[in-house]
Amino acid sequence: MFGVIRNTRRDSWFDLLTMLERRMGRAFPETEDASTAAWVPMVDIFEEPDTLRITAEIPGVKPEDVKISVEGNLVTIEGTKAQVAEEKTERVHRYERTYGTFVRSFTLPATVDAEQIKAKYEMGVLTLSLPKVERAKARQVKVEVAPEKKLKA
């Protein structure tokens, strides 16, 4: 049979953190509902020989509700996912999907040609193609062989 041993000594750091958490909760109450909170779409970033590619999951967002802007070396993807009200049901038991506005910004490396960025939207996935400037593309350098020198004996 196992016995349970309880530590009756209180940790002063734990008490301090608990008190701080309660005070912060009173000072900044959570009033934002999860169904209307801003959300952040997940992205993947790939580097290929000629381009960088950013893919963002934005299911349920209409293409006309997405705005892509380039300012200096910063590309920004922003948009809105509107919540469609369910009028057929009498009661809603749970809302777990996220709605609202989103913004993602990425700093572009100097190797990207910002004038040639293209965007494609397909089945809830936004793909940005960021071509590299010509000087940044990898190239092969031919190794020249120097003529052999004859040694004097």
N, C-alpha and C positions, 0 to 999 in steps of 0.2 A: 504494500500500500504506500502511496506517495503522500507526503505531507506538503502543505503549502506554507511557505514562509513569507510573511509580509514584512516589507521594510517600512516601519512606522516613522522613520526619520524623514522629515520633509526637506526637499532640495530648495534652497533659497533662490537659485537661479530659475528654477521652474516656477516658483511663486511669482517672481519678478516678471517673467515672460507672460504668465497668465494674466497678471494685472495689466500689463502693457497691451495685450491683445484686447481685453475688455474695454480699456480706455479708447483704443483706436477704433473699435467697433462703435462706440458711442459718438466719437468725433466724426467718423465717416461711415454713416449707415449705408448698407447696401440697398439702394432703391431701384437699381436697374434690373429689369426682368431679362432672363436669359433669352427669351424669344425676340427681344428687340435690341439686344446688345450687338455692337459691331463685331464682325468676325474677320478672320484672316485666312484666306485660301492657302492651301499647301502648294508649294512649288518645287520643281526639280530644275536644276541648272546643269547643262551639259556643255562640254567644250569639244568641238570637232575641228578638223584642220582648217576649214574656211569660215566657220561661224561659231557663235555661242548660241545656245538655245535655251529658252526659259519656257517651261510648261507649267501652267497654273490650273488647278482644279476649281472650276466655278460652276458647278451644276446648278441648274435652276435660274441662272442669270441670263437674261436676254442679251444678245450681242449689242443691241442699241443702248443698253444700260452700262456698257463698259467703255471707259475712256483711257487711252494710253497717251502719255505725254513724255516728251524728252526735253529736258532743260539742262544745258551744259553737259555734264557727264552723269546725269541722273535720269533713269527711266522710271516712270511711275505708272502703275496699273491701279485704277480705281473704278468702283462701280457700286451697284445696289442690287440686292436680292430682295424682291418684294414678297411679302407674305400674302398668300391667297387665302381669303377667309372661306372656311367650309360652312356653307349655308344649309347643307342637307342634313347634318347631324344635329341632334338635340343638345348633346353635351360633348365637350372636348375633355379627354382624360389626361392628355399629355402633349406638350410641344417640346420636342428635343432638337429639331432641325433649327439651324441658325439662319437669321434673316438680318437685313440691315445693310449698312454701307461697309465697304472694305477699301483699304489702301495698302499697297505694297510698293516699296521703292527699292531700287537697286543701283548701286554706283557702277557705272560702266568703266571698264579699263580703257586706256588710251588706244588699245588695239582694235576697238570697235568703230565701224563707220556708222555714226548715228543717223546720217541722212538716208541710209539704205535699210533701216529696220522695217520688217514686215510682220504682220500679225494675222493669225488664222484661228478661227473658232470652230470646233467640231465636237459634237456630243458632250458638251459641258467642259471641254478642255481648251484653254487658250494657249496657243503656242506663239512665242515671239522668236523670230530669227534675227539675230544680230550679226551681220557679216563683218568679218575682220577686214581692216584696211590692207591693201596689197603688200605694204612693207612688213606687216605682222605675220603674214602667212609663212609657214615653214617652207624652206626650199633646200634642195640638195646642193652641196658645195663639192665640186670635183677636186679631187686630190691630184695634183700634178707631181710627177716623179722627176726629181732633179737628175741630170745626167751624172753618170758615175765618174768619179775622178780616179785616174790611175795613179797608184802609189809608186814613187821612185824607189828602187831597190838599192 
